[in-house]
Structures are given as structure tokens and as C-alpha cells.
């Protein structure tokens, strides 16, 4: 077994930082997907509802999650 001199507090902060970055990327992808869909709806003259916004946000977030794992 290997032993390392690691500060537990520092290690916890680093792993939390990575988790926050991953969550931010997932949320950003959801926002990006919803914004692109809104632009496409406007271009083609289709109505963009709140339901559409939620649907496209969730699709974008799930696509980012599936890309990561």
C-alpha cells in the first residue's frame, strides 16, 4: 500500500471543483441547445413555447451527460 502526504481538505476542494465544472458544462450545453432551437424556430417562423424551451434544454443536458460517460 502506498502512502502519500495529501492534505484531505485540498483533495476535497479539487474534486469539488471538477464536479462544479462538469455541472456547469452540462447546464451550458442545455442553454446552448435551447438557444439554437429558439433561433431555428424564429428562422422558420414556428412558435417557440416554454415547453419547447424545457424540452430542448433537457435534450442538450442529456446529450452532454451521455457524451461524458
One Martini backbone bead per residue (centre of mass of N, CA, C, O) as a GRO file, in nm:
protein
   69
    1UNK     BB    1   0.097   0.036   0.022
    2UNK     BB    2   0.044   0.370  -0.041
    3UNK     BB    3   0.181   0.676   0.072
    4UNK     BB    4   0.054   1.011   0.116
    5UNK     BB    5   0.092   1.360   0.135
    6UNK     BB    6  -0.236   1.460   0.192
    7UNK     BB    7  -0.459   1.702   0.189
    8UNK     BB    8  -0.786   1.663   0.246
    9UNK     BB    9  -0.895   1.946   0.182
   10UNK     BB   10  -0.766   1.974  -0.100
   11UNK     BB   11  -0.889   1.722  -0.233
   12UNK     BB   12  -1.186   1.810  -0.197
   13UNK     BB   13  -1.169   2.073  -0.364
   14UNK     BB   14  -1.088   1.947  -0.634
   15UNK     BB   15  -1.335   1.762  -0.672
   16UNK     BB   16  -1.542   1.992  -0.658
   17UNK     BB   17  -1.438   2.152  -0.901
   18UNK     BB   18  -1.495   1.934  -1.113
   19UNK     BB   19  -1.799   1.911  -1.061
   20UNK     BB   20  -1.871   2.204  -1.129
   21UNK     BB   21  -1.768   2.196  -1.422
   22UNK     BB   22  -1.956   1.973  -1.523
   23UNK     BB   23  -2.224   2.114  -1.455
   24UNK     BB   24  -2.172   2.367  -1.624
   25UNK     BB   25  -2.154   2.218  -1.896
   26UNK     BB   26  -2.438   2.097  -1.894
   27UNK     BB   27  -2.591   2.366  -1.873
   28UNK     BB   28  -2.468   2.502  -2.123
   29UNK     BB   29  -2.575   2.293  -2.325
   30UNK     BB   30  -2.873   2.347  -2.269
   31UNK     BB   31  -2.872   2.646  -2.348
   32UNK     BB   32  -2.763   2.612  -2.634
   33UNK     BB   33  -2.987   2.430  -2.743
   34UNK     BB   34  -3.221   2.629  -2.690
   35UNK     BB   35  -3.110   2.866  -2.859
   36UNK     BB   36  -3.097   2.719  -3.131
   37UNK     BB   37  -3.397   2.646  -3.141
   38UNK     BB   38  -3.502   2.936  -3.133
   39UNK     BB   39  -3.367   3.026  -3.397
   40UNK     BB   40  -3.504   2.815  -3.578
   41UNK     BB   41  -3.793   2.900  -3.523
   42UNK     BB   42  -3.761   3.191  -3.624
   43UNK     BB   43  -3.669   3.125  -3.913
   44UNK     BB   44  -3.939   2.933  -3.972
   45UNK     BB   45  -4.195   3.055  -3.797
   46UNK     BB   46  -4.210   2.921  -3.526
   47UNK     BB   47  -4.329   2.844  -3.227
   48UNK     BB   48  -4.189   2.928  -2.899
   49UNK     BB   49  -4.208   2.758  -2.609
   50UNK     BB   50  -4.163   2.653  -2.292
   51UNK     BB   51  -4.165   2.358  -2.363
   52UNK     BB   52  -3.943   2.374  -2.572
   53UNK     BB   53  -3.724   2.481  -2.386
   54UNK     BB   54  -3.723   2.237  -2.194
   55UNK     BB   55  -3.671   2.017  -2.399
   56UNK     BB   56  -3.399   2.130  -2.517
   57UNK     BB   57  -3.248   2.145  -2.253
   58UNK     BB   58  -3.263   1.844  -2.179
   59UNK     BB   59  -3.131   1.735  -2.433
   60UNK     BB   60  -2.861   1.881  -2.398
   61UNK     BB   61  -2.787   1.768  -2.120
   62UNK     BB   62  -2.804   1.464  -2.197
   63UNK     BB   63  -2.591   1.471  -2.421
   64UNK     BB   64  -2.358   1.550  -2.231
   65UNK     BB   65  -2.376   1.309  -2.042
   66UNK     BB   66  -2.338   1.087  -2.265
   67UNK     BB   67  -2.049   1.192  -2.350
   68UNK     BB   68  -1.905   1.145  -2.063
   69UNK     BB   69  -1.996   0.813  -2.025
   0.00000   0.00000   0.00000
